[in-house]
């Protein structure tokens, strides 16, 4: 009898260990932030049904009243998955909101007419969980920029050590944070998973570099980095600064053997160009005191420039000149370079950040200041632009 009881208890224990529990595998990270909305994304080890609740950061207890709930839905169907992307809407500009993730693991949904769930649990978030919406009327704009980490988590963590939401309004990741994307979960783990305390509370805008176009799951990049345009190019505005974030595609022609016939960046660039022509007319951009362009591959055309740089220069620079761009921020070279006005038909300077530095930007509407810090936190370069 005793042996039988032990066997039953073992079976129960084994069963209990197999029961999935709601959790967070990577994230959350907050992106696609505007004046009235933001996206909260994360991955979980098990399939869950989840929602996000939000509350103003006003000192009240989160459970003091019913808070708005937001689910990930597709055509009226709430999504059950291990990848989660919840759009929070109906917010006010320049307001700090707390958020929390509530999840319950799916135990059994084989039946089309009934689903069994585990316990509803609040998911822990590293470093808190509060984010401030963007505001075109804000007096200042502060952001930090990193690029070309190539999945080097140690470098990424070192460059942002000690930085938090009090130091910046958002973060720009300007491409080649990965070397390729064979498994899209690698992107989550090697980019957002390296600095969980930062990305959970500071809006992150990730623009694609040419290396993020490579790998068998590269086409899923936008899934993990949604934007307001629905593509890898987009515009954002905060305070006095408007930014067009652009994507030069690959650095070699589409027919290059390395791409195995799997790319069509010529069509992509043309579509982007038409979007850019209209976007720079938007009053939100056109009337901004400070206008920036951000693109991983710099729009240069000079001796030694590769195909991608030359095409970007030919197609985009005339539009950016007419739009009154004050500066382009780029990456790609793994070395610092400042290219002055007129070097390649550009009416604006092009600043290229290296792969071992963090660029900090601040504008109060009367120009802007850039400070670039190395891996030891030492000031490496400065740029002050008056307007």
C-alpha positions as CSV (number, residue, x, y, z in Angstrom):
1,X,0.0,0.0,0.0
2,X,2.8,2.4,1.0
3,X,4.6,1.8,-2.3
4,X,1.4,2.5,-4.2
5,X,0.9,5.7,-2.4
6,X,4.5,6.8,-3.3
7,X,3.9,6.0,-6.9
8,X,0.7,8.1,-7.0
9,X,2.4,11.0,-5.3
10,X,5.3,10.8,-7.8
11,X,2.9,10.9,-10.6
12,X,1.1,13.9,-9.1
13,X,4.4,15.7,-8.7
14,X,5.5,15.0,-12.2
15,X,2.1,16.3,-13.5
16,X,2.5,19.4,-11.4
17,X,5.9,20.1,-12.9
18,X,4.4,19.9,-16.4
19,X,1.7,22.4,-15.7
20,X,2.6,25.7,-17.4
21,X,2.8,28.9,-15.4
22,X,2.5,32.4,-16.8
23,X,5.8,34.1,-16.9
24,X,8.0,36.6,-18.8
25,X,10.9,35.1,-20.8
26,X,12.3,38.4,-22.3
27,X,11.0,41.9,-21.7
28,X,8.9,43.8,-21.5
29,X,10.1,46.6,-23.8
30,X,8.2,49.7,-24.7
31,X,8.2,51.1,-28.2
32,X,6.2,52.9,-30.9
33,X,5.4,55.6,-28.3
34,X,3.5,58.7,-29.4
35,X,1.6,61.4,-27.6
36,X,-1.4,59.1,-27.0
37,X,-0.3,55.5,-27.2
38,X,2.6,53.0,-26.8
39,X,3.2,49.3,-27.3
40,X,4.3,46.9,-24.6
41,X,6.0,43.8,-25.9
42,X,7.4,40.7,-24.3
43,X,7.9,36.9,-24.8
44,X,6.8,34.2,-22.5
45,X,8.0,30.6,-22.0
46,X,4.4,29.3,-22.3
47,X,1.4,30.3,-24.3
48,X,-0.6,32.8,-22.3
49,X,-3.7,35.0,-22.5
50,X,-2.5,38.4,-21.3
51,X,-3.5,42.0,-20.9
52,X,-1.9,45.3,-19.9
53,X,-3.4,47.6,-17.4
54,X,-2.4,51.3,-17.1
55,X,-2.7,54.0,-14.5
56,X,-1.4,57.5,-14.2
57,X,1.7,57.9,-12.0
58,X,-0.3,59.8,-9.5
59,X,0.6,58.0,-6.3
60,X,-2.7,56.1,-6.1
61,X,-2.8,52.4,-5.4
62,X,-3.0,50.5,-8.7
63,X,-6.0,48.6,-7.3
64,X,-7.8,51.6,-6.0
65,X,-10.2,51.5,-8.9
66,X,-10.8,49.6,-12.2
67,X,-8.0,50.4,-14.6
68,X,-8.2,50.2,-18.4
69,X,-7.3,46.9,-19.8
70,X,-5.7,46.3,-23.2
71,X,-5.4,43.0,-25.0
72,X,-3.5,42.0,-28.2
73,X,-6.3,41.3,-30.7
74,X,-6.5,40.3,-34.3
75,X,-9.8,41.0,-36.0
76,X,-11.7,40.7,-32.7
77,X,-9.8,37.6,-31.5
78,X,-7.6,37.9,-28.4
79,X,-4.2,36.4,-29.1
80,X,-2.9,33.4,-27.1
81,X,0.8,33.0,-27.8
82,X,4.3,33.2,-26.5
83,X,4.9,36.5,-28.2
84,X,2.9,39.5,-27.0
85,X,2.5,43.0,-28.4
86,X,-0.2,45.1,-26.7
87,X,-1.1,48.5,-27.9
88,X,-2.1,50.9,-25.2
89,X,-4.2,53.8,-26.4
90,X,-6.3,56.8,-25.3
91,X,-3.4,58.4,-23.3
92,X,-2.4,62.1,-22.9
93,X,0.8,63.7,-24.2
94,X,3.7,64.1,-21.8
95,X,2.1,62.0,-19.0
96,X,3.9,59.3,-17.1
97,X,1.9,56.1,-16.9
98,X,2.4,53.0,-14.8
99,X,1.6,49.7,-16.4
100,X,1.4,46.1,-15.4
101,X,1.1,42.9,-17.3
102,X,-1.5,40.3,-16.2
103,X,-1.2,36.8,-17.6
104,X,-2.7,33.3,-17.3
105,X,-1.1,30.3,-18.9
106,X,-3.1,28.1,-21.2
107,X,-3.5,24.6,-19.8
108,X,-5.7,23.1,-22.5
109,X,-7.3,24.7,-25.5
110,X,-7.6,21.7,-27.8
111,X,-11.4,22.1,-27.7
112,X,-12.7,24.8,-30.0
113,X,-15.4,25.6,-27.4
114,X,-13.5,25.6,-24.1
115,X,-10.1,26.7,-22.8
116,X,-8.6,25.8,-19.4
117,X,-6.3,28.5,-17.9
118,X,-3.9,28.6,-15.0
119,X,-4.0,31.2,-12.3
120,X,-4.1,34.9,-13.3
121,X,-0.7,36.4,-12.2
122,X,0.9,39.8,-12.3
123,X,4.2,39.6,-14.2
124,X,7.3,41.0,-12.6
125,X,9.0,43.9,-14.5
126,X,12.7,44.7,-13.9
127,X,13.3,48.2,-12.6
128,X,9.6,49.1,-12.3
129,X,7.1,49.7,-15.0
130,X,6.3,53.3,-16.0
131,X,6.7,55.1,-19.3
132,X,6.1,58.8,-20.3
133,X,4.3,59.5,-23.6
134,X,5.9,61.9,-26.1
135,X,4.7,65.5,-26.3
136,X,5.3,67.9,-29.2
137,X,4.8,70.8,-26.8
138,X,7.6,69.7,-24.4
139,X,10.3,72.2,-23.8
140,X,13.2,69.8,-24.3
141,X,14.1,66.7,-26.1
142,X,16.7,64.3,-24.7
143,X,17.7,60.9,-26.2
144,X,20.6,58.5,-26.2
145,X,21.8,56.7,-29.3
146,X,23.6,53.4,-29.7
147,X,24.5,51.3,-32.7
148,X,26.5,48.4,-34.1
149,X,26.5,46.3,-30.9
150,X,26.3,43.1,-33.0
151,X,24.8,41.1,-30.1
152,X,27.6,42.1,-27.7
153,X,25.6,42.3,-24.5
154,X,28.6,43.3,-22.3
155,X,29.2,46.3,-24.5
156,X,25.6,47.3,-24.6
157,X,25.2,47.1,-20.8
158,X,28.5,49.0,-20.2
159,X,27.4,51.9,-22.4
160,X,24.1,52.4,-20.7
161,X,25.1,51.7,-17.2
162,X,23.5,54.0,-14.8
163,X,21.2,55.6,-17.4
164,X,17.4,55.6,-16.7
165,X,14.2,57.4,-17.5
166,X,15.4,60.5,-15.7
167,X,18.2,60.9,-18.1
168,X,16.4,60.7,-21.5
169,X,13.0,60.7,-23.2
170,X,13.8,57.8,-25.4
171,X,16.6,55.6,-26.8
172,X,17.5,55.2,-30.5
173,X,19.1,51.9,-31.5
174,X,20.5,52.8,-34.9
175,X,21.0,49.4,-36.6
176,X,23.3,46.4,-36.5
177,X,22.4,45.6,-32.9
178,X,22.4,42.1,-34.4
179,X,24.7,40.5,-37.0
180,X,21.9,38.5,-38.5
181,X,18.5,37.1,-37.5
182,X,18.1,33.4,-38.0
183,X,15.9,33.1,-34.9
184,X,13.8,36.2,-34.1
185,X,13.9,35.3,-30.4
186,X,17.6,36.0,-30.5
187,X,16.8,39.6,-31.3
188,X,14.7,39.9,-28.2
189,X,17.2,38.2,-26.0
190,X,20.3,40.0,-27.3
191,X,18.9,43.4,-27.7
192,X,16.0,44.0,-25.3
193,X,17.0,41.3,-22.9
194,X,20.4,42.8,-22.2
195,X,19.1,45.9,-20.5
196,X,15.7,45.0,-19.1
197,X,15.5,47.8,-16.5
198,X,16.1,50.4,-19.2
199,X,13.7,49.2,-22.0
200,X,10.8,48.5,-19.6
201,X,10.7,52.2,-18.6
202,X,12.3,54.2,-21.5
203,X,10.7,54.2,-25.0
204,X,13.0,52.4,-27.4
205,X,13.0,53.1,-31.2
206,X,15.0,50.5,-33.2
207,X,15.8,51.3,-36.8
208,X,17.0,48.5,-39.0
209,X,20.6,48.3,-40.1
210,X,21.9,46.3,-43.1
211,X,22.8,43.4,-40.8
212,X,19.2,43.1,-39.5
213,X,18.2,42.4,-43.1
214,X,20.2,39.1,-43.0
215,X,19.2,35.7,-41.8
216,X,16.2,33.4,-42.4
217,X,13.9,35.2,-40.0
218,X,15.0,38.7,-40.8
219,X,11.6,39.4,-42.3
220,X,10.2,39.3,-38.7
221,X,12.2,42.3,-37.6
222,X,9.2,44.6,-37.8
223,X,7.1,42.3,-35.6
224,X,9.4,42.9,-32.7
225,X,9.9,46.6,-33.5
226,X,6.5,48.1,-34.6
227,X,6.3,51.6,-35.8
228,X,3.7,54.2,-36.6
229,X,4.2,53.8,-40.3
230,X,4.0,50.0,-40.3
231,X,7.5,49.8,-41.9
232,X,11.1,50.2,-40.9
233,X,11.0,54.0,-41.7
234,X,9.0,56.3,-39.5
235,X,8.7,59.8,-38.1
236,X,8.6,60.9,-34.4
237,X,8.2,64.2,-32.7
238,X,9.0,65.2,-29.1
239,X,9.4,68.7,-27.9
240,X,11.3,70.9,-30.4
241,X,12.7,67.9,-32.3
242,X,11.3,66.0,-35.2
243,X,13.1,62.9,-36.5
244,X,12.7,61.0,-39.7
245,X,14.1,57.5,-39.2
246,X,15.2,56.0,-42.5
247,X,16.4,52.7,-43.8
248,X,19.0,52.4,-46.5
249,X,18.5,48.6,-46.9
250,X,21.6,46.6,-47.8
251,X,25.0,48.0,-48.6
252,X,25.4,46.1,-51.9
253,X,23.2,45.8,-55.1
254,X,20.2,43.5,-54.9
255,X,21.8,41.1,-57.4
256,X,24.8,40.4,-55.2
257,X,25.4,36.7,-54.7
258,X,25.4,37.1,-50.9
259,X,21.6,37.8,-51.0
260,X,20.7,34.7,-53.0
261,X,18.0,36.4,-54.9
262,X,16.0,37.0,-51.7
263,X,15.9,40.9,-51.6
264,X,14.3,43.7,-53.4
265,X,15.6,46.9,-51.8
266,X,15.3,48.8,-55.0
267,X,11.5,48.7,-54.7
268,X,11.7,49.3,-50.9
269,X,13.8,52.4,-51.3
270,X,11.4,53.8,-53.9
271,X,8.5,53.3,-51.6
272,X,10.4,54.9,-48.7
273,X,11.2,57.9,-50.9
274,X,7.6,58.5,-51.7
275,X,6.7,58.3,-48.0
276,X,9.5,60.7,-47.1
277,X,8.3,63.3,-49.7
278,X,4.9,63.4,-48.0
279,X,6.2,63.1,-44.4
280,X,8.4,66.1,-44.5
281,X,5.4,68.2,-45.4
282,X,3.5,67.1,-42.2
283,X,3.3,70.2,-40.0
284,X,4.4,68.1,-37.0
285,X,7.7,67.7,-38.9
286,X,7.9,70.8,-41.0
287,X,7.3,73.3,-38.1
288,X,9.7,71.6,-35.7
289,X,12.5,74.0,-34.6
290,X,15.0,71.1,-34.9
291,X,14.9,68.5,-37.7
292,X,17.0,65.3,-37.7
293,X,17.4,62.4,-40.1
294,X,18.5,59.1,-38.6
295,X,19.8,56.2,-40.8
296,X,22.2,53.4,-40.1
297,X,24.1,53.7,-43.4
298,X,25.2,57.3,-43.9
299,X,24.0,59.0,-47.1
300,X,27.5,59.6,-48.5
301,X,28.8,59.6,-52.1
302,X,32.5,59.9,-52.3
303,X,35.6,57.9,-53.0
304,X,35.4,54.6,-51.2
305,X,31.6,54.8,-50.6
306,X,29.7,51.6,-51.1
307,X,26.6,51.1,-53.2
308,X,24.1,51.5,-50.3
309,X,25.6,54.9,-49.3
310,X,25.6,56.2,-52.8
311,X,22.0,55.2,-53.5
312,X,20.9,56.8,-50.2
313,X,22.7,60.0,-51.1
314,X,21.2,60.1,-54.6
315,X,17.7,59.4,-53.5
316,X,17.3,60.9,-50.1
317,X,19.6,63.9,-49.8
318,X,17.7,66.2,-52.2
319,X,14.5,65.7,-50.2
320,X,16.3,66.1,-46.9
321,X,18.0,69.3,-48.1
322,X,14.7,70.8,-49.2
323,X,13.1,69.8,-45.8
324,X,15.7,71.8,-43.9
325,X,17.4,68.9,-42.0
326,X,19.8,70.1,-39.4
327,X,21.9,66.9,-39.1
328,X,21.9,63.3,-40.0
329,X,22.9,60.8,-37.4
330,X,24.3,57.5,-38.7
331,X,26.4,54.5,-37.8
332,X,27.7,51.5,-39.9
333,X,31.4,52.5,-40.0
334,X,32.4,51.3,-36.5
335,X,34.4,54.5,-36.3
336,X,33.6,58.1,-35.5
337,X,33.3,60.5,-38.4
338,X,32.0,64.0,-38.9
339,X,31.2,65.0,-42.4
340,X,30.5,68.7,-42.9
341,X,27.9,70.4,-45.1
342,X,28.5,70.3,-48.9
343,X,30.8,67.3,-48.8
344,X,28.4,65.1,-50.8
345,X,25.7,67.5,-51.9
346,X,24.4,67.6,-48.4
347,X,23.2,70.9,-46.9
348,X,23.5,69.4,-43.4
349,X,26.3,67.7,-41.5
350,X,26.4,63.9,-41.1
351,X,27.7,62.6,-37.8
352,X,28.6,58.9,-37.7
353,X,28.8,57.3,-34.2
354,X,31.3,54.5,-33.6
355,X,30.5,51.1,-32.1
356,X,32.1,51.7,-28.7
357,X,30.3,54.9,-27.7
358,X,27.0,56.3,-26.6
359,X,25.7,59.5,-28.2
360,X,23.6,61.8,-25.9
361,X,21.5,64.5,-27.5
362,X,19.6,67.4,-25.9
363,X,17.7,70.3,-27.4
364,X,15.9,73.1,-25.8
365,X,14.6,74.5,-29.1
366,X,17.5,76.8,-29.7
367,X,19.7,74.4,-31.4
368,X,21.1,71.3,-29.8
369,X,24.1,69.7,-28.0
370,X,25.7,66.3,-28.6
371,X,28.0,64.6,-26.2
372,X,29.6,61.3,-27.1
373,X,31.0,59.0,-24.3
374,X,33.3,56.1,-24.6
375,X,33.2,52.7,-22.8
376,X,34.9,54.2,-19.8
377,X,32.4,57.0,-19.6
378,X,34.9,59.6,-20.8
379,X,33.7,62.4,-23.0
380,X,35.1,61.7,-26.5
381,X,33.4,64.2,-28.8
382,X,31.2,67.3,-28.5
383,X,29.0,69.1,-31.0
384,X,27.0,72.3,-30.3
385,X,24.7,73.6,-32.9
386,X,23.1,77.0,-32.5
387,X,20.0,78.1,-34.4
